[in-house]
Structure formats: C-alpha cells, structure tokens
Amino acid sequence: MKNDKSNLMRPFGLPQSASTPVVTPLSPSVVYASASPDMLDAQYEGGVAGFTYAREGHPNAHALAKRIDALEGIDGGLVTGSGMAAVSAALLGILKTGDHVVAGDQLYGRSLRLLKEDLPRLGIEVSLCDATRADNVLAALRPNTKIILLEAVSNPTLRVADIAGVAASIKGKGIQLVVDNTFTTPLSLKPAELGADIIVHSVTKLLAGHSDVTLGYVWARKKDISHAINVFCVTTGMTPSPFDCWLAERGLLTFPLRFEKAEQNAVRLADALASHPKIARVLYPMREDHPDVDAAKRLLGKHGCNMVSIELSDQSRGAANRFVEHAREIAFAPTLGDVGTTLSHPASSSHRALSANERMALGISEGFFRISVGIEDVDALIRVFSDAASLT
C-alpha cells in the first residue's frame, strides 16, 4: 500500500519498475508489514511465503543461503551470525541432557572448547577420537550417541577424516553425521554426497573471502532436524546481518576464481618451504609426505585447497616471535580464507585454551604455524616466508 498523501511516516512502498536489479538489493528492514492478521497467521503457519521479523529470516540471508545451497548441491540451508553459531546450532538444536557426541580430536579450537566445556555443563557427554580412521570413531560410539562431528580436513593440522567410512558404518543407526566443510569448501568436497546428515560452514572464511563479514551456514538433510535447528537459531537470536549477507553473496561471485588461484599458490608455497633448512615439516594434503595423502586423494580428488601448515625447526616461542616479526608483509591474524595471505599461530590463538601437553599431543608446538594462502604473486610469498624462516 502506498501513502499517496505523504502525510504519514509509513508506508510509502518502493517505486515500480518494469526492469529488475541485476544485484540483490540490500534489505536492512527489521520488520515486514502484512496485510492482515489472517495473512500473518498464514505466513507463520507456512501457507504463504514471506518475511515477518528479521530474526526469523530476511531477504539477504535467504539469497545467500540459496547460493551456498547451489554450491553444495542441496536445498534448505540456513545462514547464521557466525561459523560457531552454525556449529552450536547443529549441536544444541538437537541434543539434550543425557545424549552423547563423538567428535574428531583435531578440530577448530572453539569447537573443541564447546565440546569439552559447554556440552558437559549441559549434561551432554562427549568423546574425542582420531577421525582419520572410521574404526576409531565407531569404537567411541555408545548407545546414547546422537551426533558425530567431523572436519573434512582438520584445523590446523590438516588431517583427513574418513567421512565416507563413518557415514557408511552408521547408516540406519539414527546418528547424525555433522561435517564442517569450511576448509575444503563445496568445490573440493560435497559432504551430502558422502552421506553427511548436517553440513556447517564458516562463511566468514573462503566463501565470503575478504575478511569483512562474520557469518555461518548450516543445513540438515531431515526436515524435522532442519526445523529444530531453525527454531533454535531464531529463539537464541543467531540472526545474520543483512549487510554481511549482502557482502558475502558478492564475495561468492568470485569464489571459484579465488579458490583456484589460492590453491595453486598453496601447492607452490608448500613445495618451496618443504626444503627450507629451518622448517622441520610442511603439511599439505596432496604432498606425498602428508600422513593422510592417500585418504586426501580419495576424498578431495585433485583439490588440496589453500591451507598450508608448517613447523619451525626451533620450536620455541622466541623463534615463533622472530618468524612473525620478519614476515612483516604477511598479516599475522587468526583468520583464514582472505584474498590476502594470513599467518596464524594456533598455540596463541585458536588452540590457546588447550594445555601445552594437549597441544603437543595434537602436533601443535610453539613453532607450529598455519598459513591461509591468498591470491598474491606466489614468488613474493615464497620469498617472504623463506626469508623469515632463515632469520629465526
């Protein structure tokens, strides 16, 4: 309805146009007006499509979710305010006191913290295991196991989970397999095709790709599970910003190009650093010296993605500080997936909540670094990291 007399605050309505925008419009409105109580009832009951209140969904979140759905080859995903919101929704939207979760022991630090501190506080049992072999995961199952949480490629040690083996082994057991596809992305892995029941992403990372949004994504195969997760997100206010969604959708338009270039750079960088005298080891899934290279090739095909982890020969905090100081052209920042290369030190950032012994058990020393490779000139990247390592 238009306000023809222009003497009321709202509504005016948008100008009519026979043509349509080629870019998704930004829709910051918090609330959407309905024509009548009957119409509003119909919207809430699902009989009429439309938006009501932004916490329950808005056009920009819907547009972004549909793009990620298309990449994953699925339908019905939900955008959340962050990647950890997506992980939290996938777990807390389903689990209840007395349930049990099995998860990989090499996950993103905040995911581990959620599993080790918050879920037990709510009366939910958790077991962590080496997820590189399905047998390890199956051995950890209990009669009350409801969820298995895996990262396709672990953060930051780049170990490869046996997703297909786990999915095949739990089929028909009523256990939801949750796969975090952030590192690998739909261009190298589509977890739903392997039997995953729930997929999560930190859209903040490679999908959006410019370190200027904070968003997550969660999808569930079963409608009742999807509904439960959606209700939990709405109730707990995991609403994504319309502007962040708009930026992320724009970022997705160049995602395939960015992914290809960053992956090419990662291969070159890993190979160059592997022979450096002051670097003890280099981890990249497609290198023949990676502990899971055969599994990586089976799972990811030709795509090793853009993450490289290295460990300095000198594994002291002093050497770590010197390495960062001498790699001053690279942003030392606890993030990944940007168009620019970033350097992260898990012991002081993502995995700081773990004890030194716990970190060492995962292979994370003070000399361990994670590199999120960007799209810069690769020769310049090799020079910066090689020179920094030489000066440690």
C-alpha positions in Angstrom: 0.0 0.0 0.0 1.3 3.4 -0.9 0.9 6.6 1.1 -0.4 8.9 -1.6 -0.9 11.9 0.6 2.6 11.7 2.0 1.5 12.8 5.5 2.2 9.6 7.4 5.5 8.1 8.4 5.0 4.7 6.7 4.4 3.0 4.3 5.5 4.6 1.1 6.5 1.5 -0.8 9.2 1.1 -3.4 9.0 2.7 -6.9 7.5 0.5 -9.5 9.8 -0.8 -12.3 9.3 -3.0 -15.3 13.0 -4.0 -15.1 14.7 -5.8 -12.3 18.0 -5.2 -10.5 21.0 -7.4 -11.5 22.4 -7.2 -8.0 20.5 -8.4 -4.9 19.2 -5.3 -3.2 20.3 -4.7 0.4 17.3 -5.1 2.7 18.1 -3.8 6.2 14.5 -3.7 7.4 13.9 -5.4 10.7 10.2 -5.9 10.2 7.9 -6.6 7.3 4.3 -5.4 7.3 1.5 -7.9 6.5 -1.9 -7.0 5.0 -4.0 -8.6 7.8 -3.9 -10.9 10.9 -5.1 -13.7 8.6 -2.1 -13.1 6.3 0.3 -13.0 9.2 -1.1 -16.3 10.5 -0.7 -17.8 7.1 2.9 -16.7 7.0 3.8 -18.2 10.4 2.0 -21.4 9.5 3.8 -21.8 6.2 0.9 -21.3 3.9 2.1 -18.0 2.5 5.7 -17.2 1.7 7.1 -14.0 3.1 9.2 -12.3 5.8 7.9 -11.1 9.1 10.7 -10.2 11.5 14.4 -10.2 10.6 15.4 -12.5 13.4 13.2 -15.2 11.7 14.7 -14.5 8.3 15.3 -11.8 5.8 15.8 -11.5 2.0 19.6 -11.2 2.1 20.1 -14.2 4.3 17.7 -16.2 2.0 19.6 -15.1 -1.1 23.0 -16.1 0.4 21.7 -19.4 1.6 20.4 -20.3 -1.8 23.8 -19.6 -3.4 25.5 -21.9 -0.9 22.8 -24.5 -1.3 23.6 -24.5 -5.0 27.3 -24.9 -4.4 26.7 -27.9 -2.1 24.0 -29.4 -4.4 21.4 -29.3 -1.7 18.4 -27.2 -0.6 17.2 -25.6 2.6 20.3 -24.3 4.3 20.2 -21.5 6.9 22.6 -18.6 7.4 23.7 -17.8 10.9 25.6 -14.9 12.5 28.9 -16.8 12.6 30.6 -20.1 11.9 30.5 -21.1 15.6 26.8 -20.1 15.6 26.3 -22.7 12.9 28.3 -25.4 14.8 26.4 -24.5 18.0 23.0 -24.7 16.3 23.8 -28.1 14.7 24.6 -29.5 18.2 22.4 -27.6 20.6 19.4 -27.6 18.3 19.3 -31.4 18.5 21.0 -32.6 21.7 19.5 -32.9 25.1 20.8 -33.9 28.6 22.0 -37.5 28.6 22.9 -37.6 24.9 26.5 -38.4 23.7 28.6 -36.8 21.0 31.7 -38.3 19.2 34.0 -35.8 17.6 37.4 -35.6 16.0 40.1 -34.7 18.4 41.7 -32.3 15.9 39.0 -29.6 15.4 38.9 -25.8 15.4 39.8 -24.6 18.9 36.4 -23.1 19.7 34.6 -26.2 18.5 36.8 -28.2 20.9 36.0 -25.7 23.7 32.3 -26.1 23.1 32.6 -29.9 23.2 34.9 -30.0 26.2 33.4 -27.3 28.4 29.9 -26.3 27.4 28.2 -29.5 26.4 29.3 -31.4 29.6 28.0 -28.4 31.6 24.6 -29.1 30.0 24.8 -32.8 30.8 25.8 -33.9 27.3 28.6 -36.5 27.2 31.5 -36.1 24.7 34.2 -38.4 23.4 37.1 -37.2 21.2 39.0 -39.6 18.9 41.3 -39.7 15.9 38.9 -39.3 13.0 41.4 -40.4 10.3 40.1 -43.9 10.6 36.4 -44.9 10.8 37.2 -47.7 13.2 38.3 -45.1 15.8 35.0 -43.3 15.5 33.0 -46.4 15.7 34.8 -47.6 18.8 33.8 -44.4 20.6 30.1 -44.9 19.9 27.7 -45.5 22.8 24.0 -46.5 22.9 23.2 -42.8 23.6 25.3 -41.3 20.8 23.3 -38.9 18.8 25.9 -36.9 16.8 29.3 -37.4 15.2 31.1 -34.1 14.4 34.0 -34.1 11.9 36.0 -31.6 10.0 36.9 -33.0 6.5 40.4 -31.5 6.9 41.2 -30.6 10.5 42.2 -27.2 11.7 45.1 -26.6 11.9 46.9 -29.9 11.5 45.3 -30.8 8.1 44.5 -34.4 9.0 41.9 -36.0 6.7 38.8 -37.6 8.3 37.3 -40.9 7.0 33.9 -39.3 6.3 32.8 -41.9 3.8 33.7 -44.8 6.1 32.0 -43.3 9.0 28.8 -42.4 7.0 28.6 -46.0 5.6 29.1 -47.5 9.1 26.4 -45.5 10.9 23.7 -45.7 8.2 20.4 -46.6 9.8 21.6 -46.1 13.4 19.8 -42.8 14.0 23.1 -40.9 14.5 23.5 -37.6 12.7 26.9 -37.1 11.0 27.8 -33.4 11.0 30.6 -32.3 8.7 32.3 -28.9 8.9 33.2 -28.2 5.3 34.9 -24.8 5.9 38.4 -25.7 5.0 37.5 -27.8 2.0 34.5 -25.9 0.6 32.0 -27.4 -1.9 34.5 -27.0 -4.7 36.6 -29.9 -3.3 34.0 -31.8 -1.3 30.2 -32.2 -1.1 29.6 -34.0 2.2 25.9 -34.7 1.4 27.0 -36.9 -1.5 29.1 -39.0 1.0 26.2 -39.4 3.4 26.6 -36.4 5.8 23.3 -35.5 7.6 24.3 -32.0 8.5 26.8 -29.6 6.9 28.2 -26.5 8.5 30.4 -23.7 7.2 32.1 -20.6 8.5 31.1 -18.4 5.6 33.4 -15.8 7.1 36.3 -17.7 5.5 36.8 -18.8 1.9 33.2 -18.5 0.8 33.0 -14.8 1.6 36.7 -14.4 1.1 37.5 -10.8 2.1 37.7 -10.8 5.9 34.8 -8.3 6.1 31.9 -10.4 7.2 31.1 -12.8 10.1 28.6 -15.5 9.0 27.9 -19.2 9.2 25.7 -21.7 7.4 24.0 -24.9 8.5 22.0 -27.5 6.5 20.2 -30.6 7.7 19.0 -33.5 5.5 15.9 -34.4 7.5 13.1 -31.9 7.7 12.4 -32.3 11.4 16.1 -31.8 12.2 16.3 -28.8 9.9 13.2 -27.4 11.6 14.6 -27.9 15.1 17.9 -26.2 14.2 16.0 -23.3 12.6 13.8 -22.8 15.7 16.9 -22.9 17.9 18.6 -20.2 15.8 15.5 -18.0 15.9 15.0 -18.4 19.6 18.6 -17.8 20.5 19.0 -14.8 18.1 21.7 -16.2 15.8 20.5 -13.7 13.2 23.0 -12.7 10.4 23.4 -9.1 9.5 21.7 -8.2 6.2 24.8 -6.2 5.2 27.1 -9.1 5.9 24.9 -11.4 3.9 24.9 -8.9 1.0 28.8 -8.7 1.1 29.1 -12.4 1.3 26.9 -13.0 -1.7 29.0 -10.6 -3.6 32.1 -12.4 -2.5 30.7 -15.7 -3.6 30.5 -14.4 -7.2 34.3 -14.7 -7.5 34.7 -17.7 -5.2 35.7 -20.2 -7.9 38.3 -17.9 -9.3 39.8 -17.1 -5.9 39.8 -20.7 -4.8 41.7 -21.9 -7.9 44.4 -19.2 -7.6 44.8 -19.7 -3.8 45.1 -23.5 -4.2 47.7 -23.1 -6.9 49.7 -20.8 -4.7 49.4 -23.2 -1.7 50.9 -26.0 -3.8 53.9 -23.9 -4.9 54.4 -22.5 -1.4 54.3 -25.9 0.3 56.8 -27.3 -2.1 59.1 -24.4 -1.7 59.1 -24.4 2.1 59.5 -28.2 2.4 63.2 -27.9 1.5 63.9 -25.0 3.8 66.7 -25.9 6.3 64.9 -24.1 9.2 61.5 -25.6 8.6 61.1 -29.1 10.2 57.9 -30.1 8.4 55.3 -28.8 5.9 51.8 -30.1 5.9 49.7 -30.0 2.7 47.1 -32.7 2.0 48.4 -33.5 -1.6 52.1 -33.8 -0.7 53.4 -37.4 -0.7 54.9 -36.8 2.7 51.5 -36.0 4.3 50.4 -38.7 6.7 46.9 -38.9 5.0 47.8 -38.3 1.4 46.0 -41.4 0.1 42.9 -40.5 2.0 43.1 -36.9 0.8 43.2 -38.0 -2.8 40.3 -40.3 -2.3 38.2 -37.7 -0.5 39.2 -34.5 -2.3 40.3 -35.7 -5.7 42.8 -33.1 -7.1 41.9 -30.4 -4.6 44.3 -29.9 -1.7 42.7 -26.5 -1.0 44.6 -23.4 0.2 45.8 -24.2 3.7 49.4 -25.0 4.5 50.8 -25.7 7.9 54.5 -25.5 8.9 56.6 -26.2 11.9 59.9 -24.4 12.5 62.9 -26.4 13.4 63.3 -24.2 16.5 60.0 -24.8 18.3 60.4 -22.1 21.0 58.1 -19.1 21.5 61.2 -16.9 20.8 61.6 -18.4 17.3 57.9 -18.0 16.7 58.0 -14.3 17.6 61.0 -13.8 15.3 59.4 -15.6 12.4 56.3 -13.4 12.7 58.3 -10.2 13.0 60.4 -11.0 9.9 57.3 -11.9 7.9 56.0 -8.4 8.3 54.5 -8.2 4.8 52.0 -11.0 5.9 49.1 -10.2 8.2 49.6 -12.1 11.4 45.9 -12.7 12.1 43.8 -15.6 13.5 41.7 -16.0 10.4 41.7 -17.7 7.0 40.2 -17.6 3.6 41.0 -14.0 2.8 42.2 -12.9 -0.6 45.4 -11.9 1.2 47.6 -14.5 2.8 47.4 -14.6 6.6 49.6 -16.3 9.2 48.2 -17.9 12.4 49.9 -19.3 15.5 47.4 -21.8 17.0 49.2 -22.0 20.3 48.5 -18.3 21.0 45.1 -18.1 19.2 42.7 -20.9 18.1 44.1 -23.5 20.5 45.2 -21.4 23.4 42.5 -22.9 25.6 44.3 -26.3 25.5 47.2 -27.0 27.8 50.7 -27.3 26.3 50.6 -31.0 26.7 47.2 -31.2 24.9 48.5 -29.1 22.1 51.7 -31.2 21.7 49.5 -34.4 21.6 47.9 -32.9 18.5 51.2 -31.9 17.0 50.9 -28.2 17.7 54.1 -26.9 19.2 55.1 -23.2 19.7 56.9 -23.4 16.3 53.7 -24.6 14.5 52.0 -22.1 12.1 49.0 -22.2 9.9 49.2 -20.3 6.6 46.0 -19.4 4.8 47.3 -18.8 1.3 45.8 -16.0 -0.7 45.9 -14.9 -4.3 49.0 -12.7 -4.3 52.1 -13.2 -6.5 53.4 -16.6 -5.4 57.0 -15.8 -5.9 56.7 -12.9 -3.5 55.0 -15.2 -0.9 57.8 -17.7 -1.2 60.4 -15.0 -0.7 58.7 -13.6 2.4 58.3 -16.9 4.2 61.7 -18.2 3.2 63.5 -15.1 4.4 61.5 -15.0 7.6 62.3 -18.7 8.4 66.0 -18.0 7.6 66.1 -15.2 10.2 64.5 -17.2 13.0 
